[in-house]
Amino acid sequence: MLTRLSIRNIVLIEALDLEFAGGLGVLTGETGAGKSILLDALGLVLGSRADSGLVRAGEGKAGVTACFDFGLLPEPIRAVLDDAEIEVEPGEPLILKRQLKADGGSKAFLNDQPVSVALLREIAPALVEIHGQHDDRGLVNPRGHRALLDRFAGGDVAGVEAAWRAWRAAQAQLDAARERVAKAAEDQDLLTAHLAELGVLAPVEGEEEELALARAAMQKGEKLADDLAALQHLWSGSDSALAALRGAARRLDRIAGEHELLAEALAALDRAVIEAGEAEEKLERAAEALSFDPAELDRIETRLFDLRAAARKHGCAVDDLPARAVELRQTLDAIEGGEEHVAALEKAAANAAGAYRERAEALHELRKAAAHRLDRAVASELAPLKLDAAKFRTNVVRLPEERWGAHGLDSVEFLISTNPGADFAPLAKIASGGELSRFILALKVALAEEGGAAAVIFDEIDRGVGGAVASAIGERLARLAGRGQLLAVTHSPQVAARGGRHYMIAKSSQGVITRTSVMLLDDAARKEEIARMLSGAEVTDEARAQADRLLEGV
């Protein structure tokens, strides 16, 4: 429920802090005292359009803070906050703030976290429900009538929604399978040809890299072939340099013992022969490694060209060609076995559709029965509210199949006829301001709805009525308030006497400065205010006595 409302520099309100409680709270005051300013301020913090005209003259900015306490956050609010990744601990109050600058800019906060105004607007219906002279929301809006009737009927709306989603999911799977099979069937010949080409090519993952390395080595050998041949000629044969060195070593070996220097020369020559031999061995190994077969090089290059051409054709890397072949095989298998799969999905979709229809038909019948009960309940409330010539009808219309949905098979709208013989029409199009508010009150009483907004506000629902009708309105407001929190802006002493808490709105002037203030009345001040409402500007003893009787009568 709404527990606190703080207002700063809104029109005639300089600073105001109000505390609210559960049950029925009434707000009274002379015409023009500023009751509408309170509702404008509350609307601002609930996400209404930022109007710079609300900022008090001479001030740079204004602000409104509203605090709501819940034992457990209502699910609609919880869902919105979860989507916005805003955490509220269990039992923690919900504090909404809206700051408005004189130049029209505004900021919004929820529990001191910056939020969008759109978020405030989204959670507002679960926080406050306002019914006034020109209200076009809440019970007047046909978009909410189906949910209200379902709450009254107690039908399995969640089961219907779950069955609808299951049907839609099954149908989506069926449609996708049909589309895949149809598209694949169109391309079957081409797919078969592509698969045959890849079968002949028989690509292997990693093959491209191996072929490229082998080709690079052969191309390198091709470039070095003449140099390697010349070097091999220098190091081989009877007239090669190595043969000359070996011959010199043999000749020197025969005379090396004749002198110390000859022995040293032989040792050096032997080392040269060994190094030259190692060089010869390495040249032979290099020639072997770099040797190439022109036919093999041509085969490798042709294979690389074929693989890369196939990869370009299929729009993938060469290494992905084996996976592409598997994919083509699976697609062709799907075509061949697709009809069986589609048939299975058709059966599943038909079963899901049947389950939905069964639940939705049951909800349809429940709605029709509940509509009759609701019509009778509202009718019983109309006469005491001076609407005895009016009639109310809950119109449940079965929709064509293309308009069925998670809500079921029906559209629901509340209709009224205000005069005998007059056609039924939507609430907002036929009822005057006062009639509309009383119709809404009758509906609220008949629905006795739970799970609605945290706070409900009726703005001058008693306009234009008095006496027994005003008493009936007050009695019904008090009855509704017994299930939660209800605030009533009223000019009726009969309604004001029903309030558990009574707030008086007053306007005062000091020179050129006008201020609006609100005070919570104690018992004595409350009696005086009700007496003023009964007698006018001059409060008489008779009015005070009548006020006592009203207060004692509740």
C-alpha positions as CSV (number, residue, x, y, z in Angstrom):
1,M,0.0,0.0,0.0
2,L,0.9,3.7,-0.3
3,T,2.5,4.7,3.0
4,R,4.1,8.0,2.4
5,L,3.9,10.8,-0.1
6,S,6.4,13.7,-0.1
7,I,5.9,16.7,-2.4
8,R,8.2,19.6,-2.9
9,N,7.5,22.8,-5.0
10,I,4.6,21.4,-7.0
11,V,2.3,24.3,-8.0
12,L,0.9,25.7,-4.7
13,I,2.5,23.1,-2.5
14,E,5.8,24.2,-1.1
15,A,6.6,21.2,1.1
16,L,4.2,18.4,2.1
17,D,4.8,15.1,3.8
18,L,1.8,12.8,4.2
19,E,1.6,9.4,5.8
20,F,-1.2,6.9,4.8
21,A,-2.5,3.7,6.3
22,G,-4.7,0.9,5.1
23,G,-8.5,1.0,5.0
24,L,-10.4,4.1,3.8
25,G,-8.8,7.5,3.8
26,V,-10.8,10.5,2.8
27,L,-9.5,13.9,1.5
28,T,-11.8,16.9,1.8
29,G,-11.5,20.6,1.3
30,E,-13.2,23.6,-0.3
31,T,-13.4,23.8,-4.1
32,G,-10.1,25.1,-5.4
33,A,-8.1,24.2,-2.3
34,G,-5.7,22.0,-4.4
35,K,-7.0,18.4,-4.3
36,S,-6.2,18.0,-8.0
37,I,-2.6,19.0,-7.2
38,L,-2.2,16.0,-5.0
39,L,-3.4,13.7,-7.8
40,D,-1.1,15.5,-10.4
41,A,1.9,15.0,-8.0
42,L,1.0,11.4,-7.6
43,G,0.6,11.0,-11.3
44,L,4.0,12.6,-11.9
45,V,5.8,10.0,-9.7
46,L,3.9,7.2,-11.4
47,G,5.3,8.2,-14.8
48,S,2.9,10.9,-16.2
49,R,4.3,13.3,-18.7
50,A,6.6,15.9,-17.2
51,D,4.9,19.3,-17.4
52,S,7.2,22.2,-16.4
53,G,4.0,24.1,-15.4
54,L,3.9,21.9,-12.3
55,V,7.0,23.5,-10.8
56,R,6.1,26.1,-8.2
57,A,6.6,29.7,-9.5
58,G,10.1,31.0,-8.7
59,E,11.6,27.6,-8.1
60,G,14.1,25.8,-10.3
61,K,12.9,22.3,-9.7
62,A,10.3,20.2,-8.0
63,G,10.1,16.6,-6.7
64,V,7.7,13.9,-5.6
65,T,8.5,10.8,-3.6
66,A,6.1,7.9,-3.0
67,C,6.7,5.0,-0.7
68,F,4.9,1.7,-1.1
69,D,5.2,-1.2,1.4
70,F,4.5,-4.8,0.4
71,G,4.8,-8.1,2.3
72,L,5.6,-9.6,-1.1
73,L,6.1,-7.7,-4.3
74,P,3.2,-8.2,-6.8
75,E,4.3,-10.4,-9.6
76,P,3.7,-7.8,-12.4
77,I,6.1,-5.4,-10.5
78,R,8.6,-8.2,-9.8
79,A,8.7,-9.2,-13.5
80,V,9.4,-5.6,-14.7
81,L,12.1,-5.1,-12.1
82,D,13.7,-8.5,-13.0
83,D,13.8,-7.4,-16.7
84,A,15.5,-4.2,-15.6
85,E,17.9,-6.0,-13.3
86,I,16.8,-4.1,-10.3
87,E,16.9,-6.0,-7.0
88,V,14.5,-5.4,-4.2
89,E,14.9,-7.4,-1.0
90,P,11.9,-9.2,0.5
91,G,10.1,-6.7,2.8
92,E,12.0,-3.8,1.4
93,P,9.7,-0.8,0.6
94,L,9.4,0.5,-3.0
95,I,10.4,4.1,-3.1
96,L,9.6,6.0,-6.3
97,K,11.1,9.5,-6.9
98,R,10.6,11.9,-9.7
99,Q,12.5,15.2,-10.1
100,L,11.2,17.9,-12.5
101,K,13.1,21.0,-13.6
102,A,11.5,24.3,-14.5
103,D,12.9,23.9,-18.1
104,G,11.0,20.6,-18.5
105,G,13.7,18.1,-17.9
106,S,13.0,15.2,-15.4
107,K,14.7,12.3,-13.7
108,A,13.3,9.1,-12.2
109,F,14.6,6.9,-9.4
110,L,13.5,3.6,-7.9
111,N,15.1,2.8,-4.5
112,D,17.7,5.5,-5.3
113,Q,18.6,3.7,-8.6
114,P,18.2,5.8,-11.8
115,V,15.4,4.3,-13.9
116,S,13.4,5.4,-17.0
117,V,10.1,7.1,-16.7
118,A,8.7,4.3,-18.9
119,L,9.6,1.8,-16.1
120,L,7.6,3.9,-13.6
121,R,4.7,4.0,-16.0
122,E,4.9,0.2,-16.5
123,I,4.6,-0.7,-12.8
124,A,2.1,2.1,-12.0
125,P,-1.1,0.0,-12.7
126,A,0.0,-2.4,-9.9
127,L,0.7,0.5,-7.5
128,V,-2.2,2.9,-7.9
129,E,-5.6,2.7,-9.6
130,I,-7.3,6.1,-10.0
131,H,-11.0,6.4,-10.9
132,G,-12.2,9.9,-11.6
133,Q,-14.6,12.0,-13.6
134,H,-12.8,11.6,-16.9
135,D,-11.0,8.3,-16.2
136,D,-10.2,6.3,-19.3
137,R,-8.1,3.6,-17.6
138,G,-8.7,0.8,-15.2
139,L,-12.2,-0.6,-15.3
140,V,-13.2,1.7,-18.2
141,N,-10.5,0.3,-20.5
142,P,-11.9,-2.8,-22.4
143,R,-8.4,-4.3,-22.6
144,G,-8.6,-5.2,-19.0
145,H,-12.1,-6.6,-18.9
146,R,-11.2,-10.1,-19.8
147,A,-8.7,-10.4,-17.0
148,L,-11.2,-9.0,-14.5
149,L,-13.9,-11.5,-15.5
150,D,-11.4,-14.4,-15.4
151,R,-10.4,-13.3,-11.9
152,F,-14.1,-13.3,-10.9
153,A,-14.7,-16.6,-12.6
154,G,-11.6,-18.4,-11.2
155,G,-10.8,-20.1,-14.5
156,D,-7.6,-21.9,-15.4
157,V,-6.2,-19.0,-17.4
158,A,-2.6,-20.2,-16.8
159,G,-3.4,-23.6,-18.2
160,V,-5.0,-22.2,-21.3
161,E,-1.9,-19.9,-21.8
162,A,0.5,-22.9,-21.4
163,A,-1.6,-25.0,-23.8
164,W,-1.5,-22.1,-26.3
165,R,2.2,-21.8,-26.1
166,A,2.7,-25.6,-26.5
167,W,0.4,-25.5,-29.6
168,R,2.3,-22.5,-31.1
169,A,5.7,-24.2,-30.4
170,A,4.5,-27.5,-32.0
171,Q,3.1,-25.6,-35.0
172,A,6.3,-23.6,-35.4
173,Q,8.3,-26.9,-35.5
174,L,6.0,-28.3,-38.1
175,D,6.1,-25.2,-40.3
176,A,9.9,-25.1,-40.1
177,A,10.2,-28.8,-41.0
178,R,7.8,-28.4,-43.9
179,E,9.9,-25.4,-45.2
180,R,13.1,-27.4,-44.9
181,V,11.8,-30.4,-46.7
182,A,10.2,-28.2,-49.5
183,K,13.4,-26.2,-50.0
184,A,15.6,-29.4,-49.9
185,A,13.4,-31.1,-52.4
186,E,13.8,-28.2,-54.8
187,D,17.6,-28.6,-54.6
188,Q,17.7,-32.4,-54.5
189,D,19.3,-32.9,-57.9
190,L,21.9,-30.2,-57.3
191,L,22.7,-31.6,-53.8
192,T,23.1,-35.1,-55.3
193,A,25.5,-33.8,-57.9
194,H,27.6,-31.9,-55.3
195,L,27.8,-34.9,-53.0
196,A,28.9,-37.1,-56.0
197,E,31.7,-34.6,-56.8
198,L,32.9,-34.6,-53.2
199,G,32.7,-38.3,-53.1
200,V,35.1,-38.6,-56.1
201,L,37.4,-35.9,-54.7
202,A,37.4,-37.6,-51.3
203,P,38.9,-34.6,-49.4
204,V,40.8,-35.3,-46.1
205,E,41.1,-32.8,-43.3
206,G,44.7,-31.4,-43.1
207,E,45.5,-32.6,-46.6
208,E,45.8,-29.1,-48.0
209,E,48.7,-28.2,-45.6
210,E,50.6,-31.4,-46.4
211,L,50.3,-30.9,-50.1
212,A,51.3,-27.3,-49.9
213,L,54.4,-28.1,-47.9
214,A,55.4,-30.9,-50.3
215,R,54.9,-28.6,-53.3
216,A,57.0,-25.9,-51.7
217,A,59.9,-28.3,-51.1
218,M,59.7,-29.7,-54.7
219,Q,59.7,-26.1,-56.1
220,K,62.7,-25.3,-54.0
221,G,64.5,-28.4,-55.3
222,E,63.7,-27.4,-58.9
223,K,65.3,-24.0,-58.4
224,L,68.5,-25.6,-56.9
225,A,68.8,-28.5,-59.3
226,D,71.6,-27.1,-61.5
227,D,73.7,-25.9,-58.6
228,L,73.4,-29.3,-56.8
229,A,74.4,-31.1,-60.0
230,A,77.5,-28.9,-60.4
231,L,78.5,-29.4,-56.8
232,Q,78.1,-33.2,-57.0
233,H,80.4,-33.2,-60.1
234,L,83.0,-31.3,-58.1
235,W,83.0,-33.8,-55.3
236,S,82.6,-37.0,-57.2
237,G,84.6,-38.9,-59.8
238,S,88.4,-39.6,-60.2
239,D,89.2,-36.0,-61.1
240,S,87.2,-34.4,-58.3
241,A,88.7,-32.1,-55.6
242,L,88.0,-34.7,-53.0
243,A,89.8,-37.4,-55.0
244,A,92.8,-35.0,-55.4
245,L,92.9,-34.4,-51.6
246,R,92.8,-38.1,-50.9
247,G,95.6,-38.8,-53.4
248,A,97.7,-36.0,-51.9
249,A,97.1,-37.5,-48.4
250,R,98.3,-40.9,-49.6
251,R,101.5,-39.5,-51.2
252,L,102.3,-37.4,-48.1
253,D,101.7,-40.4,-45.8
254,R,104.7,-42.1,-47.4
255,I,107.1,-39.4,-46.6
256,A,105.6,-37.9,-43.4
257,G,108.1,-39.7,-41.2
258,E,111.0,-37.9,-42.7
259,H,110.4,-34.6,-41.0
260,E,108.3,-33.2,-38.2
261,L,106.7,-30.6,-40.4
262,L,105.6,-33.2,-43.0
263,A,103.8,-35.1,-40.2
264,E,102.0,-31.9,-39.2
265,A,101.1,-31.3,-42.8
266,L,99.7,-34.8,-43.1
267,A,97.5,-34.3,-40.0
268,A,96.1,-31.1,-41.4
269,L,95.5,-32.8,-44.8
270,D,93.7,-35.7,-43.0
271,R,91.4,-33.3,-41.3
272,A,90.6,-31.6,-44.6
273,V,89.8,-35.0,-46.2
274,I,87.5,-35.8,-43.2
275,E,85.7,-32.4,-43.5
276,A,85.4,-32.7,-47.2
277,G,84.0,-36.1,-46.8
278,E,81.3,-34.8,-44.4
279,A,80.6,-32.0,-46.9
280,E,80.1,-34.6,-49.6
281,E,77.7,-36.6,-47.5
282,K,75.7,-33.6,-46.6
283,L,75.5,-32.6,-50.3
284,E,74.2,-36.0,-51.2
285,R,71.6,-35.9,-48.5
286,A,70.5,-32.4,-49.5
287,A,70.3,-33.5,-53.1
288,E,68.1,-36.4,-52.0
289,A,65.8,-34.2,-49.9
290,L,65.4,-31.6,-52.6
291,S,65.0,-34.1,-55.5
292,F,61.7,-33.8,-57.2
293,D,59.7,-35.8,-59.7
294,P,58.1,-33.4,-62.3
295,A,55.1,-35.8,-62.6
296,E,54.6,-35.9,-58.8
297,L,54.8,-32.1,-58.6
298,D,52.2,-31.8,-61.3
299,R,50.0,-34.3,-59.5
300,I,50.3,-32.3,-56.2
301,E,49.5,-29.0,-57.9
302,T,46.5,-30.5,-59.7
303,R,45.2,-31.9,-56.4
304,L,45.6,-28.6,-54.6
305,F,43.7,-26.8,-57.4
306,D,40.8,-29.3,-57.3
307,L,40.5,-29.0,-53.5
308,R,40.6,-25.2,-53.5
309,A,38.1,-25.0,-56.4
310,A,35.7,-27.2,-54.5
311,A,36.1,-25.1,-51.4
312,R,35.3,-21.9,-53.3
313,K,32.3,-23.6,-54.9
314,H,30.9,-24.6,-51.5
315,G,31.9,-21.4,-49.7
316,C,34.0,-23.0,-47.1
317,A,37.6,-23.7,-46.2
318,V,39.4,-26.7,-47.8
319,D,39.5,-28.5,-44.4
320,D,35.7,-28.1,-44.0
321,L,35.0,-30.0,-47.2
322,P,34.6,-33.4,-45.4
323,A,32.1,-31.8,-43.0
324,R,30.3,-30.3,-46.0
325,A,30.0,-33.7,-47.5
326,V,28.4,-35.0,-44.3
327,E,26.0,-32.0,-44.3
328,L,24.9,-32.8,-47.8
329,R,24.4,-36.4,-46.9
330,Q,22.3,-35.4,-43.9
331,T,20.2,-33.0,-46.0
332,L,19.5,-35.7,-48.6
333,D,18.6,-38.1,-45.8
334,A,16.2,-35.5,-44.5
335,I,14.6,-35.3,-47.8
336,E,14.2,-39.0,-48.0
337,G,12.9,-39.3,-44.4
338,G,11.4,-35.9,-44.2
339,E,7.8,-36.9,-44.9
340,E,7.9,-39.3,-41.9
341,H,9.3,-36.5,-39.7
342,V,6.7,-34.1,-41.0
343,A,3.9,-36.6,-40.3
344,A,5.1,-37.0,-36.7
345,L,5.2,-33.3,-36.2
346,E,1.7,-32.9,-37.8
347,K,0.4,-35.4,-35.2
348,A,2.1,-33.6,-32.3
349,A,0.7,-30.2,-33.5
350,A,-2.8,-31.7,-33.9
351,N,-2.6,-33.1,-30.3
352,A,-1.4,-29.7,-29.0
353,A,-4.2,-27.9,-30.8
354,G,-6.8,-30.3,-29.4
355,A,-5.4,-29.8,-25.8
356,Y,-5.7,-26.1,-26.3
357,R,-9.2,-26.2,-27.7
358,E,-10.3,-28.4,-24.8
359,R,-9.0,-26.0,-22.2
360,A,-10.1,-22.9,-24.0
361,E,-13.6,-24.3,-24.5
362,A,-13.9,-25.0,-20.8
363,L,-12.7,-21.5,-20.0
364,H,-15.2,-20.1,-22.5
365,E,-18.1,-21.8,-20.8
366,L,-16.9,-20.7,-17.4
367,R,-16.7,-17.1,-18.6
368,K,-20.3,-17.2,-19.9
369,A,-21.5,-18.5,-16.6
370,A,-19.4,-16.0,-14.6
371,A,-20.7,-13.2,-16.9
372,H,-24.3,-13.9,-15.9
373,R,-23.3,-14.0,-12.2
374,L,-21.4,-10.7,-12.5
375,D,-24.3,-9.0,-14.3
376,R,-26.6,-10.0,-11.5
377,A,-24.1,-8.8,-8.9
378,V,-23.7,-5.4,-10.5
379,A,-27.4,-5.0,-11.0
380,S,-28.0,-5.4,-7.3
381,E,-25.6,-2.5,-6.7
382,L,-27.1,-0.1,-9.2
383,A,-30.3,0.9,-7.5
384,P,-28.7,2.1,-4.2
385,L,-26.4,4.2,-6.3
386,K,-29.3,6.0,-8.1
387,L,-28.7,4.0,-11.3
388,D,-31.8,2.0,-11.0
389,A,-32.8,2.7,-14.7
390,A,-29.4,1.5,-15.9
391,K,-28.5,-2.0,-17.0
392,F,-25.1,-3.7,-17.1
393,R,-24.0,-6.5,-19.4
394,T,-20.8,-8.5,-19.6
395,N,-20.4,-9.2,-23.3
396,V,-18.5,-12.4,-24.0
397,V,-17.9,-12.9,-27.7
398,R,-16.3,-15.9,-29.3
399,L,-13.6,-14.8,-31.6
400,P,-12.8,-16.3,-35.1
401,E,-10.0,-18.9,-34.9
402,E,-7.4,-16.6,-36.4
403,R,-7.8,-14.3,-33.3
404,W,-7.5,-17.0,-30.7
405,G,-4.6,-16.6,-28.4
406,A,-3.0,-17.2,-25.0
407,H,-6.2,-15.6,-23.5
408,G,-8.5,-18.1,-25.0
409,L,-11.3,-17.9,-27.6
410,D,-13.1,-14.8,-26.3
411,S,-13.2,-11.0,-26.2
412,V,-14.8,-9.6,-23.1
413,E,-16.2,-6.1,-22.7
414,F,-18.4,-4.4,-20.0
415,L,-21.4,-2.6,-21.6
416,I,-24.1,-0.4,-20.1
417,S,-27.5,1.0,-21.0
418,T,-28.4,4.0,-18.9
419,N,-32.0,4.4,-20.0
420,P,-34.9,1.9,-20.6
421,G,-34.9,0.8,-24.3
422,A,-31.4,2.3,-25.0
423,D,-28.8,0.2,-26.7
424,F,-25.9,-1.2,-24.8
425,A,-22.6,0.6,-25.3
426,P,-19.1,0.8,-23.7
427,L,-18.9,2.4,-20.3
428,A,-16.9,5.5,-21.4
429,K,-19.1,6.3,-24.3
430,I,-22.5,6.3,-22.6
431,A,-22.0,7.3,-18.9
432,S,-21.6,10.8,-17.7
433,G,-18.8,11.6,-15.2
434,G,-20.8,10.9,-12.1
435,E,-22.6,7.9,-13.5
436,L,-19.3,6.5,-14.7
437,S,-17.7,6.7,-11.3
438,R,-20.7,5.1,-9.7
439,F,-20.7,2.3,-12.3
440,I,-17.1,1.7,-11.5
441,L,-17.8,1.5,-7.8
442,A,-20.6,-1.0,-8.4
443,L,-18.2,-3.0,-10.5
444,K,-15.5,-2.9,-7.9
445,V,-17.9,-4.1,-5.2
446,A,-19.4,-6.8,-7.4
447,L,-15.9,-8.1,-8.5
448,A,-14.5,-7.8,-5.0
449,E,-11.2,-8.3,-6.8
450,E,-8.0,-9.4,-5.2
451,G,-4.6,-8.8,-6.6
452,G,-5.4,-5.4,-8.0
453,A,-3.5,-2.2,-7.4
454,A,-1.8,-1.6,-4.0
455,A,-3.9,1.6,-3.6
456,V,-7.2,2.6,-5.2
457,I,-8.3,6.3,-5.5
458,F,-11.8,7.5,-6.2
459,D,-11.8,11.2,-7.2
460,E,-15.1,12.9,-6.4
461,I,-17.2,9.8,-7.1
462,D,-20.0,11.5,-5.2
463,R,-20.2,14.6,-7.4
464,G,-23.9,15.5,-8.0
465,V,-25.4,13.2,-5.5
466,G,-26.3,13.4,-1.8
467,G,-28.5,11.9,0.9
468,A,-29.1,8.2,0.6
469,V,-27.0,7.8,-2.5
470,A,-24.0,9.4,-0.9
471,S,-24.5,7.2,2.1
472,A,-24.6,4.1,-0.2
473,I,-21.4,5.3,-1.9
474,G,-19.7,5.7,1.5
475,E,-20.8,2.3,2.7
476,R,-19.5,0.6,-0.4
477,L,-16.2,2.5,-0.3
478,A,-15.7,1.4,3.3
479,R,-16.6,-2.2,2.3
480,L,-14.0,-2.1,-0.5
481,A,-11.4,-0.5,1.8
482,G,-11.7,-3.5,4.2
483,R,-9.7,-5.5,1.6
484,G,-6.9,-3.1,1.2
485,Q,-6.2,0.6,0.8
486,L,-8.7,3.1,-0.7
487,L,-8.5,6.9,-0.8
488,A,-11.5,9.0,-1.7
489,V,-11.4,12.7,-2.7
490,T,-14.9,13.7,-1.6
491,H,-17.3,16.6,-1.2
492,S,-19.9,14.4,0.6
493,P,-20.1,14.4,4.4
494,Q,-21.7,11.0,4.3
495,V,-18.7,9.6,2.5
496,A,-16.2,11.6,4.7
497,A,-17.8,10.1,7.8
498,R,-16.9,6.6,6.7
499,G,-13.1,7.3,6.5
500,G,-10.7,5.7,8.9
501,R,-8.3,8.6,8.4
502,H,-9.4,12.1,7.4
503,Y,-7.2,14.6,5.6
504,M,-8.2,18.2,5.0
505,I,-6.7,20.1,2.1
506,A,-6.6,23.9,2.6
507,K,-5.3,26.9,0.7
508,S,-3.9,30.0,2.4
509,S,-2.5,33.3,1.2
510,Q,0.2,35.4,2.6
511,G,0.5,38.6,0.6
512,V,1.0,37.5,-3.0
513,I,2.1,33.9,-2.0
514,T,-0.6,31.2,-2.0
515,R,0.1,27.8,-0.4
516,T,-1.8,24.5,-0.3
517,S,-1.4,22.4,2.8
518,V,-2.8,19.1,4.0
519,M,-3.4,18.0,7.6
520,L,-4.5,14.8,9.2
521,L,-7.5,15.6,11.4
522,D,-8.0,14.4,14.9
523,D,-11.5,13.5,16.1
524,A,-12.5,17.1,17.0
525,A,-11.2,18.7,13.9
526,R,-12.8,15.9,11.8
527,K,-16.2,16.6,13.3
528,E,-15.7,20.3,12.6
529,E,-14.8,19.6,9.0
530,I,-17.8,17.4,8.4
531,A,-20.0,20.0,10.0
532,R,-18.5,22.6,7.5
533,M,-19.3,20.2,4.6
534,L,-22.9,20.0,5.9
535,S,-23.5,23.7,6.5
536,G,-21.2,25.6,4.3
537,A,-18.9,28.6,5.3
538,E,-20.7,29.2,8.7
539,V,-20.6,26.1,10.9
540,T,-23.7,25.9,13.0
541,D,-24.4,23.9,16.2
542,E,-27.1,22.0,14.2
543,A,-24.4,21.0,11.6
544,R,-22.1,19.8,14.4
545,A,-24.9,17.7,15.9
546,Q,-25.6,16.2,12.5
547,A,-21.9,15.5,12.0
548,D,-21.9,13.7,15.3
549,R,-24.9,11.6,14.1
550,L,-23.0,10.7,10.9
551,L,-19.9,9.7,12.7
552,E,-21.8,7.7,15.3
553,G,-23.8,6.0,12.5
554,V,-20.7,4.4,11.0
